Amino acid sequence: MTKQERIELEAAAFRTLLGHLSSRKDVQNIDLMTLAGFCRNCLAKWYKSAADDMDIELSLDQAREEIYGMPYAEWKSKYQKQASPEQQAALDQAQSKAEK
């Protein structure tokens, strides 16, 4: 595999991941964090960090819009629910395990 082929495969996989997350707006970020240790906001921060590394001008808000497919505030108002006590407890437990 060439370097360019690897880049294209990684980009295609990333686009598929974003498409999957876009189709699963019912999956809350807190649940992603609990189960996988990352969420849409993490992806946006990584996207922004990659842009910074490549000297590409991109704000965190722009990165979030790329990941969420819409302005973050709009996504939050349409799809984000208040975390339940059970969700918060599960996240706290998962984070404490990860710290060990």
Secondary structure, 3 states (H helix, E strand, C coil): CCHHHHHHHHHHHHHHHHHHHHHCCCCCHHHHHHHHCCCHHHHHHHHHHHHHHCCCCCCHHHHHHHHHCCCHHHHHHHHCCCCCHHHHHHHHHHHHHHHC
